[in-house]
């Protein structure tokens, strides 16, 4: 097995060398690189979109799901939005050199903990050409070289994007090897990244549960684990039902193939009939297939606008499913206690939302549910690097070490202790 793993030591070596060019680079140097990338993405968008069409055609031929096709697809509007997010990252403060904490001790030693780059950051991800750009620009701004494995589904898109970004880096006199890919090596390239301990400082998987689990179980390189998003929306007793309906429609239907889309709706039994008569109709009319528990199914049967082909009976599997499609599991619960228990049992720890007018309910939801993000009277779709002020994100972590929730610039740095004295020795 080992002799089948490609040797990528040359690649990691040049990445390490390239990263040194950013060690002492000012924020201005890095920001010029990001502006060059943003401009190049816009000016060469036709080239990128042509490559993306090849991937989309292949995806449809391979019966790729609607959610994955949505993640894969680029158009002029998305490229413009991505270029804007690159400029947003350029406008953010440079995390490198930030003093996390500091003190002067009783001996007069000046002690401070300072942010420094990781060095070489690798990512393994699926069908997401936007991640190719996000990972690169966040890596560059935080002083790192990046090595990417974007998967076969987005092969042509990623090759075109990486070529554009490498050319942009060279245009501002930075090494093109600050961004590299192992896509040409196929799946063995992903294995090579997992085995490149010492050559790669941290590995970040981003994709489905199978991909993430494979990386976590097989990598000997330190991993920041991103997570799947079985996200919940709970409508509490006494909630503003019009607002709750807006929230579930946004959380479920705005963009289905993303990890912060809602997959389960829980409704307090006191509000169930009044809320679901309207909400189920709107969801079904929008094209959502409803997976209903007995109580919500009874309401659906009483609703003339909901045909029998718009819903199915929910199974145990539905409660644990991240659909990434126009599907939604719905359950009526007798209390907030049951809602919290349900979420604790089935959540993947990504994002949960509560719609409530009760401060007590909001506080309980925030403190008793152990997820990376909690939304109160807001859509789950706000768990996103750009939305929370990070400019972009390299992923959303559901683990508890080093980084949790949307990960931006700071999460791609580590720290170093600087201890300054005047010939000081320890007594």
Secondary structure as UniProt FT lines:
FT   HELIX           2..4
FT   HELIX           9..20
FT   TURN            21..24
FT   HELIX           27..43
FT   HELIX           45..61
FT   TURN            62..63
FT   HELIX           66..72
FT   HELIX           76..91
FT   TURN            96..97
FT   STRAND          99..104
FT   TURN            106..107
FT   STRAND          110..117
FT   STRAND          120..125
FT   HELIX           129..141
FT   TURN            142..143
FT   STRAND          145..149
FT   HELIX           152..154
FT   HELIX           155..171
FT   TURN            172..173
FT   HELIX           176..178
FT   STRAND          179..181
FT   HELIX           183..185
FT   HELIX           187..195
FT   TURN            198..199
FT   STRAND          202..206
FT   HELIX           209..218
FT   STRAND          223..226
FT   STRAND          231..235
FT   TURN            237..238
FT   HELIX           241..253
FT   TURN            256..257
FT   TURN            259..260
FT   STRAND          262..268
FT   HELIX           269..285
FT   TURN            286..287
FT   STRAND          289..292
FT   HELIX           294..301
FT   TURN            304..305
FT   HELIX           308..310
FT   STRAND          311..313
FT   HELIX           316..319
FT   STRAND          327..333
FT   HELIX           336..346
FT   STRAND          351..355
FT   HELIX           359..368
FT   STRAND          373..376
FT   HELIX           380..382
FT   TURN            385..389
FT   STRAND          395..397
FT   STRAND          405..407
FT   HELIX           410..412
FT   STRAND          413..420
//
